[in-house]
């Protein structure tokens, strides 16, 4: 199978008109048969078979995929990357709020955070995490996908939240485009 060498052109985010323009280009590309399919978290099989030339993926997923396939590479577009993160929330009026808070406090201690990051290839915003991973001789300490380097961080952009109307419009347009 001939390997496709993608050329990546990424434009910085813009207003809704640019979003429409992007969807038009994606639709044309899909209709010409250049896009095999749109995937979600079920993309790992296609990755390992060489069936994906480019994607937007979670860094921790890439770390795990790279462990089994050294051909999988990570690149940051010239325009930069999106800042993303998970939230740890305790529902209001939860029955065991204090226990949940203790768990959160524990998980944000460097030693506990290092054990977690080493196990799942994701790191939280814990001061001293890189040093703790290095002390334990854990590979993620030097992996910029787990703990972003200064160069990666300098290219990170936080995008504004969408309004409910924008979110619904983009969801509907993407669902139509992907067949979801």
C-alpha positions as CSV (number, residue, x, y, z in Angstrom):
1,X,0.0,0.0,0.0
2,X,1.4,3.4,-1.0
3,X,1.7,5.7,2.0
4,X,-0.1,9.0,1.6
5,X,2.1,11.9,2.7
6,X,-0.4,14.6,3.8
7,X,0.3,18.3,3.3
8,X,-1.3,20.1,6.2
9,X,-2.8,23.5,5.7
10,X,-4.5,24.8,8.9
11,X,-6.0,28.2,9.1
12,X,-6.6,29.9,12.5
13,X,-10.2,29.9,13.7
14,X,-12.5,32.6,12.4
15,X,-16.1,33.6,12.3
16,X,-19.0,31.5,11.3
17,X,-18.4,32.3,7.6
18,X,-15.0,30.7,7.7
19,X,-16.7,27.7,9.4
20,X,-19.1,27.5,6.5
21,X,-16.2,27.7,4.1
22,X,-14.4,24.9,5.9
23,X,-17.5,22.7,5.8
24,X,-17.9,23.4,2.0
25,X,-14.3,22.2,1.4
26,X,-14.7,19.2,3.6
27,X,-18.0,18.3,1.8
28,X,-16.3,18.6,-1.6
29,X,-13.4,16.5,-0.4
30,X,-15.7,13.8,1.1
31,X,-17.8,13.8,-2.1
32,X,-14.7,13.2,-4.2
33,X,-13.9,10.1,-2.2
34,X,-10.8,11.6,-0.5
35,X,-12.2,11.1,3.0
36,X,-12.8,7.4,3.8
37,X,-15.0,8.2,6.8
38,X,-15.4,10.4,9.8
39,X,-14.5,8.6,13.1
40,X,-14.8,9.2,16.8
41,X,-12.8,7.3,19.4
42,X,-13.1,4.2,17.2
43,X,-10.2,5.4,15.0
44,X,-7.5,3.2,16.5
45,X,-7.9,0.3,14.1
46,X,-7.6,2.7,11.1
47,X,-4.5,4.2,12.6
48,X,-2.8,0.9,13.0
49,X,-3.6,-0.1,9.5
50,X,-2.3,3.2,8.0
51,X,-5.7,4.2,7.0
52,X,-5.6,7.7,8.5
53,X,-3.4,10.4,7.0
54,X,-4.4,13.2,9.3
55,X,-6.7,13.8,12.3
56,X,-7.5,15.8,15.4
57,X,-6.8,13.5,18.3
58,X,-6.3,13.6,22.0
59,X,-2.6,13.6,23.0
60,X,-3.0,10.8,25.5
61,X,-4.6,8.6,22.8
62,X,-1.6,9.3,20.5
63,X,0.8,8.3,23.3
64,X,-1.0,5.0,23.7
65,X,-1.2,4.4,19.9
66,X,2.5,5.3,19.4
67,X,3.4,2.6,21.9
68,X,2.3,0.0,19.4
69,X,3.1,1.9,16.1
70,X,6.1,4.1,15.8
71,X,4.8,5.4,12.4
72,X,2.2,7.4,14.2
73,X,3.5,11.0,14.6
74,X,2.3,14.1,16.2
75,X,2.6,17.6,14.6
76,X,1.4,21.0,15.6
77,X,0.1,23.1,12.8
78,X,1.9,26.4,12.1
79,X,-1.2,28.2,13.2
80,X,-1.0,26.5,16.6
81,X,-3.1,24.1,18.6
82,X,-6.2,24.3,20.7
83,X,-5.9,24.3,24.5
84,X,-8.1,21.6,25.9
85,X,-8.7,20.1,29.2
86,X,-11.0,18.1,31.3
87,X,-13.0,19.3,34.3
88,X,-13.3,17.6,37.6
89,X,-16.6,18.4,39.0
90,X,-18.6,17.5,42.1
91,X,-22.4,17.7,41.5
92,X,-24.3,20.1,43.7
93,X,-25.9,18.4,46.7
94,X,-23.9,15.3,46.2
95,X,-24.2,12.9,49.1
96,X,-20.5,12.5,49.8
97,X,-19.1,15.9,48.8
98,X,-16.3,15.9,51.4
99,X,-15.0,12.5,50.1
100,X,-15.1,13.8,46.5
101,X,-13.1,16.8,47.6
102,X,-10.5,14.7,49.4
103,X,-10.1,12.6,46.2
104,X,-9.6,15.7,44.2
105,X,-7.0,17.0,46.7
106,X,-5.2,13.7,46.7
107,X,-5.1,13.5,42.9
108,X,-3.5,16.9,42.7
109,X,-0.6,16.0,44.9
110,X,2.5,15.5,42.7
111,X,3.2,11.9,43.7
112,X,-0.4,10.8,43.1
113,X,-0.6,12.8,39.9
114,X,2.6,11.3,38.6
115,X,1.3,7.7,39.2
116,X,-1.9,8.6,37.4
117,X,-0.1,10.3,34.5
118,X,2.3,7.4,34.0
119,X,-0.7,5.0,33.9
120,X,-3.0,6.8,31.5
121,X,-0.7,9.2,29.5
122,X,-2.6,12.2,30.5
123,X,-1.4,14.9,32.9
124,X,-3.3,17.4,34.9
125,X,-2.1,20.9,35.9
126,X,-0.1,19.9,38.9
127,X,3.0,21.8,39.9
128,X,6.0,19.5,40.2
129,X,4.5,16.8,38.1
130,X,7.3,16.6,35.6
131,X,9.9,16.4,38.4
132,X,8.0,13.7,40.2
133,X,7.7,11.6,37.0
134,X,11.4,12.0,36.4
135,X,12.2,10.9,39.9
136,X,10.3,7.8,39.4
137,X,12.0,7.3,36.0
138,X,8.6,7.4,34.2
139,X,8.7,7.9,30.5
140,X,5.9,10.5,30.4
141,X,8.3,13.0,32.1
142,X,9.9,13.8,28.8
143,X,6.9,13.3,26.5
144,X,5.6,16.6,25.3
145,X,2.3,15.0,24.5
146,X,1.8,14.2,28.2
147,X,3.4,17.4,29.6
148,X,3.5,20.0,26.8
149,X,6.9,21.7,26.2
150,X,7.3,25.4,26.4
151,X,7.3,25.5,22.6
152,X,4.0,23.6,22.4
153,X,2.5,25.8,25.1
154,X,3.5,29.0,23.3
155,X,1.4,27.8,20.2
156,X,-1.7,27.0,22.3
157,X,-4.8,29.0,21.7
158,X,-7.9,29.1,23.9
159,X,-11.0,29.7,21.8
160,X,-14.1,31.4,23.1
161,X,-17.1,29.4,24.1
162,X,-19.9,29.2,21.6
163,X,-23.3,30.6,22.2
164,X,-26.1,28.0,22.5
165,X,-27.3,29.0,19.0
166,X,-23.8,28.7,17.5
167,X,-23.2,25.4,19.2
168,X,-26.5,24.0,17.9
169,X,-25.8,25.3,14.4
170,X,-22.3,23.8,14.2
171,X,-23.5,20.5,15.7
172,X,-26.3,20.3,13.1
173,X,-23.9,21.2,10.2
174,X,-21.2,18.7,11.4
175,X,-23.8,15.9,11.8
176,X,-25.0,16.5,8.3
177,X,-21.5,16.5,6.9
178,X,-20.4,13.3,8.8
179,X,-23.6,11.5,8.5
180,X,-23.9,11.2,12.3
